[in-house]
Amino acid sequence: MIDNLPKEEMIIVKRLRSIILECLPRGIEKNNYGAPFYRRNRLICFIWPPSVYWGSRKLTYSEKGVTLGFNQGYLFANEDGALLAEGRKQVYCMYFKSLQEINEQQVRALLYEAELIDEGFRK
């Protein structure tokens, strides 16, 4: 799926995927709806390239960029407001239009927090 993306999206998706696989080594990666999702006890996060259809329409790259979504986003501390609810109750997201916009330290911290939250759902 990743290799078929437009170049500007592919570069961002590959970098985010690399960070996620590094920070969530016990996570399971699955292709859902044409996008990579990561789970362990529950869905943890996903990367959504805008060229992949979301619902009834395809977003353009210039609208928001590549989405990094956290399925349990409402449970995050989110003190710096990096995660956006945008009217959603559970899933919170952040967007990237270039590699330079990715604050790797911030993304890693969010992924570690996501893993801690996911551990709370262990049966």
N, C-alpha and C positions, 0 to 999 in steps of 0.2 A: 504494500500500500504506500509506504513512504517514498519509494523510488519513483512513483507515478505522480507525485506532487509537483507543482511549480517550484522552481529552484529556490526562490526566496522563502517559501513555506518549508520546504524540505530541510534547509539548513537549520532553521529554528526548531523544527520537530526533532531532528536528530540530536541537537544539543540538549533539549529538554528531556528526551528519552534517555540519553546518557546519564544525566544528573539523577533522574528517577531510578534507573537501574542501580546506580551507585548507592543511593540513599535508602532504597527499599529492596535490599537483596533477597528478602523472603517473599516479596510481592510476586504475584502472578500476572503476567502481561497477556491480555486478550485483545483481539480485534473485534470491537463491537461497533456496529453501524458504520464501519469503514474507518474507525479511529482507534488508537491504542488506549485501552483502559487498564488500570492496575488495581488489583484486589488482594486481599488476604482473608480476613474474616468477613469483611464487607467491601464494597467498592471504595477505593481510597481516592483515586484521582484519575484524570484523563487528559489527553492532549487532543484538541480539536482543530485541525487545519480548516481555514475558511472555505477552501475549495471542495470540502466534503459537505454534502447536503445536511442541513440541520432542520428537521421538521419539514415544512413544505417549501423551503427555499434555500438557495445557496447564498452564503454571505460572500462578499468580495473581500479580498485581502486588505484593501484600503479602509474598510469599515471599522475593523477592530484588530485585525492581525490574528495570530495563532493563539488559541485559548488554552490556558492551563487551568483546569477546573478541579476543585476539591469537593468530593461528594458529601462530606460531613462538614462543610465550611462553616455552618452556623455554630459549630462547637469550638471553633478556633478562638484564641484570645484576640487576634487581629487588631492589636493596639495601634499599629501604624496605618491601618486602613488599606493595606495592600490588596486584600481580597475584597471583591465587589459583589454585593448581593444582587443588585439590579432588580429588585422586586421579588427575587426568589426566596423561598423559606429555608432551603437546605443547602443547595449547591452554590458555592461562591467561586468566583473566577478572577484571573488576571490575564492580561493580553500583552502580546509581544509582536512588534512589527519589524524588529531587527535583533540580531545577536547582542548588540550593544545595550539594548533595553533590559536584557536578562541580568538581574542582580543575583548572581549565583549563590552568594551567601544567604540572601533572603529566601530564595527558592529552596535551598537545602534546609534552612530552619523550618520552613513551612512543611516540607516533606517529613522531617523528623517529628514535628508536632502531629502530622497526619498519622504517622505510624503509632504514636502513643495513643491517639484517639481510637485507632483501629484495634489496638490491643484491648481496649475496654469492651469491645464487642466479642471477644473470644469466648467460646462456649466451654 
